[in-house]
Amino acid sequence: TNKFKEGLTKTRDAFVGQVTDLFSRRKKIDEAFFEELEEILIGADVGVNTVMELIEDLRDEVKKRRIEQPSELQPILSEKLVGLLTESDESSQLKMNPNGITVILFVGVNGVGKTTTIGKLAHRFKQEGKKVLLAAGDTFRAGAIEQLQVWGERVGVEVISQQAGSDPAAVMYDAVQAAKQRGVDVLLCDTAGRLQNKANLMEELSKIYRVIQREIPSAPHETLLVLDAATGQNALQQAKLFGEKSGVSGLVLTKLDGTAKGGIVIAIRREMSLPVKFVGLGEKMDDLQQFDAEQFVHALFA
Ligand code: GDP
């Protein structure tokens, strides 16, 4: 919870400061009150559709429970936010292979924090006593392989790679073989993130899927789409673009520490039928938190 609190400082200062101010300053719940609340929520990137629903909901509660004081409404707002985030029962738990190698694929546009997330997650698994291997499947972006190797050294896990420009599916094949030989528990695979050529990218991904599945039929066990929360509504657009098409099973929202618009988590959760598995709260190894809706909202309001 402390990690969440620290990492969400910017969002908390902006969003919660405003909300708390609104709830204490206004003496009654009227149109002006709802209008101001609406503005604050939209400003935090909660998303227009979601905000409209939320406000309607709050109006109903006010009527139903005959609430008069804004202060009585604040706990109901946080309850509603938790509700929005936990609505579907998909869990933030990663799906693991119960009998063999767990393969996790990472997809997402360049610069969103894919490599960093892989490094952080490798560290996390290692701390749990698991044997981890990384696959440098982004053979396209200059420096991507080296960057993953730096993380591999930092965390103390091996990286399987080939030369820049080589076939990512071949790297994956090597990586799966190596994982089998070395008795690896978790294989984390980087992939290319260029978006200029979406058709090619999807083709490349399906080839990677085929190669992995030929070797481990139940794999990949997760395909995580990494999104930069600081890009706000842009992240939501990327989520829709990559979306359910590329077999994405969950989301990682990075750089929440760098934005005052943490409300984007709610917008994305709401508009995509995909669970948020992790959030990035900084650049260091330990700055990755498993997503927990209640902790998240409590960290915002505490
Ligand atoms: P990739 O191109 O998707 O692999 O992105 P990188 O992993 O190279 O990350 C791009 C930049 O974002 C780097 O400078 C990272 O240190 C930074 N970054 C990644 N995740 C986070 C995060 O959760 N918080 C902050 N503040 N920076 C992050």
Boltz pocket constraint, residues with backbone or C-beta under 6 A from the ligand:
constraints:
  - pocket:
      binder: B
      contacts: [[A, 108], [A, 109], [A, 110], [A, 111], [A, 112], [A, 113], [A, 114], [A, 115], [A, 116], [A, 117], [A, 147], [A, 193], [A, 253], [A, 254], [A, 255], [A, 256], [A, 257], [A, 258], [A, 279], [A, 280], [A, 281], [A, 282], [A, 283], [A, 287]]
      max_distance: 6.0
